[in-house]
Each structure stands twice: as structure tokens, then as C-alpha cells.
Amino acid sequence: MAQPPDINETFVREVDEDLRRDQMRDFFKTYGMWVMAAVVLFLAASGGFIWWKQHRVDRHGEHVEKLAQIYKDIGTGNTAQAPQQLDELTKDGSKAVRATAMFARAAVALQQADVKLATSTYRSIADDSGLPKPYRDAALIRQTTLEFDQLQPQDVITRLQPLTKPGEPWFGTAGELTAMAMLKQGKREEAGRLFAAIAKDAGVPQTIRARAVQVAGSLGVDASAALQPQAQ
């Protein structure tokens, strides 16, 4: 015949369960409202975050569409509203939209013969650490091109030094500007070698390489072999 469980063990288990129920009841009686409030706040915060992300996506899409329309208007010669519209996008857009709008604003300024505004706009892009490096490097090149005649040759060389390296995306243009600054300093041999290096860099656009061969040759450096097709 099965033996009944030990009365002491059964009693202890029942007391423990009652105690747990009492503790749970007392906890919800004391903190129930706070728990519910925390849950509501969590759900509200989660919903708000999801809405904010979707709002950013929708807003970014609106900015891209607006930018595309501005480019279309500029292409058809309708530039009356472009400066104001682009200025708005440079304040409210994402990084890519902001940078693109600023480049377009500088282009419109040049079209309107406002070199000072174009230069300052490129400078703003180049100095904006929040923008991706490709945008900043491109702006630095454009800024330096516009300021070239007003800058001291050494200032040009120093400014573009990080970009004047074989393999760098802007080596061709930065190298040309740097070599021209060297010519202003009377450093014909150094300039010739730099033009030759540009001609030999396969990553540089063909038009720039061809020009570099011609200028290098005029400086006594033969770089014509750089454009010869490689033997198979």
C-alpha cells in the first residue's frame, strides 16, 4: 500500500505556494500601476521610433524627388527658384542630398558668374566633416581650381598633397594643379616628373593622361610610352 506523503513536506509546500501568491498579489497591488505605465511607455517609445524611422525614409524620398525636379528645371534653363530651393535642401536633407544640393548651388552660382559664392560653397563642403570624404575631396579640388590664381603656389601644393598620390581617385586633377603650382615656383624638373607619373597611372582618365604626356614632353620628360598599348 502506498505511503502518504510526509505531512511536514506537504505543509511546507502549501505554505510556500501561499506565500508566493501573497507576494505576487502585494507586488501588483503596490507596483501594478508603475508596471502598466512602464509597458505603455515602452510601447509608445517603440512605436515612436518606428514612426520616426519611416518618417525619415519618406522625407528623404521627398528630398530626392525635389532635387531631381530642380535638376530638371536647371536643365531647361528655369533657374529662377533653384537657388532658394537648393538652399532649403542644404539645411534639411540627408548627407547625400545636402552635399548634392550644395554642389548644384555652386554650379548655379558659377552659371550666374558669382565666383565668390561658388568658391565659398565648395569651401563649406570641403570643411564639413559630417559629409563623406568623396564629396569633400571633390569640393576641395573645385575650390582650389577657382582660387588657383589667388593662392601662393606652395599653398596649392600643401592643400592638395593628400590627393596628389598615385592611386588616389583625384590624382589626375590634383596632380595637374600641383604640377602647375610647381611650374610657378620654377620647378620644371619636378613638375615634369609629376606629369609623367600622372601619364603612367592607369586609374587617371585618358584625356588627363594624354595631356600629361604632352606637358611632360614639353618639360623634357618623355612619358609617351605610358599611353602605348600593352603587349599581349
N, C-alpha and C positions, 0 to 999 in steps of 0.2 A: 504494500500500500504506500502511495506517495506521501512524503512527509510535508506538512505545511511549512511555508517559509518562515524563517525566523522572525518573530514579532518585532523584534528591535529593528531589523533591517527594513521591514515594510514600513514601520512607523517613521523611520528616518527619511525614507524616500518620499513619503507623503508630505512630511513637513518641509522637505527641500523644495518640492514642487509648489506647495502653497506659498512658500517664501518667494520663489521666483515670480509667481503670478502677482503677488503683492508688490514686489519691487518694480515689475513692469508697469502695473497699474499706477503706482505712485510716480514713476518716471514720466509717464504720459500726462498724468494729472498736473505735474509740476512744469514739464518742459514741452508738452504737446504742442502748444501754440508756437513756441520757438522752432520746433522741428518743422511744422507745417509752413511757417514763414520762410525758413531756410530752403525748403523744397520749392516753394513758389518763386523765391528769388533766383534759385539755380535755373529753374525752367525759363524764367524771364530773361536771365542773362544769356542762356544758351540760344534762345530764340532771337534775342537782340543781336548776338554775334553773327548768327546765320544771316539775319536780315542785312546787317552791315556789310558782310562779305558780298552778298548778292547785289546790294546797292552799289558797291564799288565796281563790280563787274558791269552792271548796267550803265553806270556813269562813265566808265572807261569806254564802253561801246559807243555811247553818245559823243564822247570827245573825238574818237577816231572818225566817226561819220562826219562830224563837224569839220575836222581837219581836212578830210577828203574833199568836202564841198568847197572849202577855202582854196585848196589847190586847184580845183576845177575852175573856180572863179578867176583865180590869178592867171590860169592858162588861157582864159578867154579875154583877158585884159580888164576884167572887172575887179579892180583893186581898191575901190573907194572904202569899203568896210573891212578889208583884210587886216590893216594894222591893229584896229581895235579888237577884232575877233581873235587875232593871234595873241595879243597881249593878255586877253582873258584866259586863253588856254595855257599860257606860260605860268599862270598862277594856280589854276585849278586842275590841270591834267596830271596824269601819271608821269613817271620819269621819262619814258619814251615819248609820250605825247608832248610833254613840256619841252624837251630838247628839240624835237622836230619842229614844234611851233616857233621856237627861238631861231632856229636855222632859217625857217621861212621868213620870219620877221626881218632878219638881217638881209636876206635876199631882196625883199621888198624895199628895204631902205636903200640898198645899192641901186635898185631899179629907179628909185626916186632921187638918186645922186646924193643921198645922205650918208656919206662915207663915215662920218663921226659916229652916227647911231649904229651903223653896221659893225664898226670896229668894237664899240662898247658892248654890243650884244654878243659878239664872238668871245670877247674877254669874259663876260659873265658866264658863258657856257664853260669855257676853259677853266675857270676858277671854282666852278660848282662841284665840290667833292661828292655831292649826292648823286651826280649823273654818272652813267657808265663811262669807262675810260675811252672807248672808241669815239664817243661823242666829244669828249673833252680834247682828245688829240686832234680830231678833225677841226675843231674850233680854234685850237692853238695855231694850226697851220694857216687857216684863213685869216686869223688876226695878224699873224706875222707877215703874211703876204701884203695885207693892206698897210701895215706900218713899216714895211721894209725900208723905204726911203727916208723915214724919220728916225730910224734906230741906228745906233752905233753898230758897226759890223760885229764886234765882239759880243754885243748883247744878243744879236741874232744867233750866233754860234752857240752861246751858252744856253739860250732858251730852247733851242731845238736839239741840243746834244742828246737827250734821252731817245729821240726819234731817229737820229742820224746814225743808225746801225744796220748793217746788212741783215736782212731777215725781218726787220720791223715793217709793219704794214705801210707806214708812211715814209719809208726810207727814201724812195724816189723823190718825192716833193721836198721833204725836209733836207735831203742831201743836196738838191739843187739850190735851195735857198742858202744853205750853209756854204756851199762852194762859191756862190756869188758873193757872199759876205767875205770870204777869203780873198777873192779877187780884189775887192775894195781895199783890203789890207795889203795888197801887193803880193800875196802868197800864191803865185801862179802854179808852182810845182805841187803844192798841197791840194789846191783846187783841182788840178788835172788828175791827180791820183783818186780824188773823191769821185769825180765824174766817171773815171774808169771803173771804179767799184760799183757805181750805180749801173753802168752798162752791163756788168757781169752778173748782176743779181736777177735771176730768173723770175723772182716774185714782183719785180718792178714792171709796170705797164710798158708795152713795147714802144709806144710813142716817146716815153721819157727815156728809155734806154737808147733809142736811136738818136735822140737829141744829145744825150750824154756822150755818145761816141763822137759826134761831130765837134762838140765843145772840147772834149779831151784831146782830140786830134789837133785842134787849133792851139792847144796849150802844149803841144809836143809829146802827148801821151797817146800811143796807138792802142785803141781799145776796140778796133773793128772786128777782131776775132771773136769778141763776145757775142756778136749777132750772127755768126756763121752757124749753119745747122750742124748738129752733132752727127758724126758718122755712126751708122748703124752697125 
